[in-house]
């Protein structure tokens, strides 16, 4: 989860868009606007970062890099696991088509297994799903008013999801047992005798994007805080001028 904290003191910005001295001076000169401006800046950046994470998940990778693609057998394996649960109405996975081969009068029936299914069909084409595609909608952001801190990511804690994400972040291996070997053979994916481990590659969601965006987050917080204070000052002046005109007209 990404954590964004409000600015209490300006730091040096290498790109020079905001003069740190000017920012500090504004916060000191207009204390009544300072907290409001910083809070607005953090919330704005939280909204931007949640969008960045969702876009990265939808595109198949965060932090400017693509995650390793899913194994071609992923969808069938997931379906098998889901339908095999207790209480499932349909526990059988039809991962094959019945076909015939041989000459006329001597044809034999056989099962042709589907080896590559990554997504459901839509418009006559197979939809290729990226890793974590279903987690895109779980990205949230939350602002803590007492600490002035914003949190972006999987804000709602879920023990099972946290365990999966931790394992995916580091990558892991699964030992192939005799029972697993029989299972893979039964659904049409026989494993080689030499295959003793199934490797799941490393796929990290939050960390890579945060490291990539960290300089931009700081710069945006500084710039947005200054812009907010100047907007509040400008709005106050306009309100005073408007009030003065009304007084002159009806006073």
C-alpha positions, -999 to 999 in steps of 0.1 A, spaced: 0 0 0 13 35 -9 14 60 19 14 98 12 20 122 40 12 159 40 40 184 37 51 200 69 83 215 55 93 221 19 120 199 4 142 208 -25 127 200 -59 153 192 -85 130 202 -114 126 237 -99 88 240 -105 83 251 -69 107 273 -49 110 256 -15 114 290 2 83 303 -14 63 272 -3 75 275 33 68 312 33 33 307 20 25 281 47 39 304 74 22 335 61 -12 320 56 -17 294 84 -54 295 80 -51 281 45 -21 258 51 -39 227 65 -67 230 39 -43 234 10 -22 204 21 -52 182 27 -66 190 -8 -31 183 -23 -29 149 -7 -64 139 -17 -58 150 -53 -26 129 -54 -43 99 -39 -69 100 -66 -42 103 -93 -22 74 -79 -52 51 -76 -59 58 -113 -22 50 -122 -23 17 -103 -56 7 -120 -43 15 -154 -11 -5 -147 -30 -36 -136 -53 -33 -166 -22 -31 -189 -5 -61 -173 22 -45 -152 31 -17 -128 63 4 -124 68 7 -162 74 -31 -166 51 -59 -177 45 -89 -155 54 -124 -168 24 -137 -187 0 -162 -173 5 -199 -181 -18 -209 -211 -35 -234 -188 -44 -209 -161 -81 -205 -168 -88 -242 -171 -69 -249 -138 -89 -221 -121 -122 -235 -134 -113 -270 -122 -104 -257 -87 -136 -236 -85 -160 -262 -97 -144 -288 -75 -153 -270 -43 -179 -284 -19 -214 -273 -29 -206 -266 -65 -234 -277 -89 -211 -286 -118 -179 -304 -107 -169 -315 -142 -147 -295 -164 -152 -300 -201 -118 -292 -213 -121 -311 -246 -142 -317 -277 -153 -351 -290 -139 -358 -324 -135 -387 -348 -105 -399 -367 -97 -427 -392 -112 -439 -424 -149 -442 -431 -164 -472 -414 -133 -475 -391 -135 -441 -373 -126 -439 -337 -138 -414 -312 -113 -394 -292 -110 -363 -270 -93 -332 -283 -81 -312 -253 -80 -274 -253 -45 -264 -245 -47 -226 -245 -76 -208 -228 -68 -175 -211 -102 -158 -211 -138 -160 -221 -149 -154 -257 -162 -121 -267 -171 -110 -303 -156 -142 -317 -122 -135 -301 -105 -149 -270 -100 -123 -243 -65 -126 -230 -65 -117 -193 -35 -102 -175 -24 -113 -141 -44 -96 -113 -70 -84 -138 -98 -90 -113 -80 -70 -86 -82 -38 -106 -115 -28 -90 -102 -34 -54 -78 -4 -56 -90 22 -31 -76 52 -13 -83 64 22 -74 97 40 -66 98 77 -76 132 90 -59 129 123 -25 122 108 -29 139 75 -19 107 57 -33 91 26 -32 54 18 -36 40 -17 -38 3 -27 -57 -26 -12 -70 -6 17 -96 -31 29 -77 -58 46 -84 -94 36 -63 -122 50 -65 -145 20 -58 -117 -5 -28 -104 16 -13 -139 16 -17 -143 -21 -1 -108 -28 28 -115 -4 36 -148 -22 33 -132 -57 55 -103 -47 84 -127 -39 76 -155 -63 74 -191 -52 76 -227 -62 52 -256 -57 64 -292 -54 46 -316 -77 31 -345 -58 19 -378 -73 -17 -366 -67 -10 -334 -86 6 -353 -114 -25 -374 -118 -48 -343 -116 -29 -326 -144 -30 -357 -166 -68 -360 -160 -76 -325 -173 -53 -329 -203 -21 -313 -192 3 -342 -185 36 -332 -169 70 -344 -179 87 -369 -155 115 -343 -152 90 -316 -139 92 -317 -102 85 -281 -94 60 -256 -107 74 -220 -106 53 -189 -101 73 -158 -112 76 -127 -91 48 -102 -97 47 -71 -75 19 -45 -78 24 -16 -54 61 -13 -47 74 -9 -83 48 18 -91 55 37 -58 93 38 -65 87 50 -100 62 77 -89 79 88 -57 97 119 -71 66 129 -90 44 125 -59 66 149 -39 67 174 -68 29 173 -72 23 177 -35 45 208 -34 30 223 -66 -6 216 -57 -2 230 -22 11 263 -36 -16 264 -63 -43 257 -36 -31 285 -13 -29 310 -43 -64 299 -53 -78 305 -18 -61 339 -16 -75 349 -50 -110 336 -41 -109 357 -9 -99 389 -27 -127 384 -53 -152 378 -25 -141 410 -8 -144 430 -41 -178 416 -48 -190 424 -12 -177 459 -16 -196 465 -49 -228 452 -34 -224 475 -3 -218 505 -26 -248 497 -47 -274 489 -20 -257 505 10 
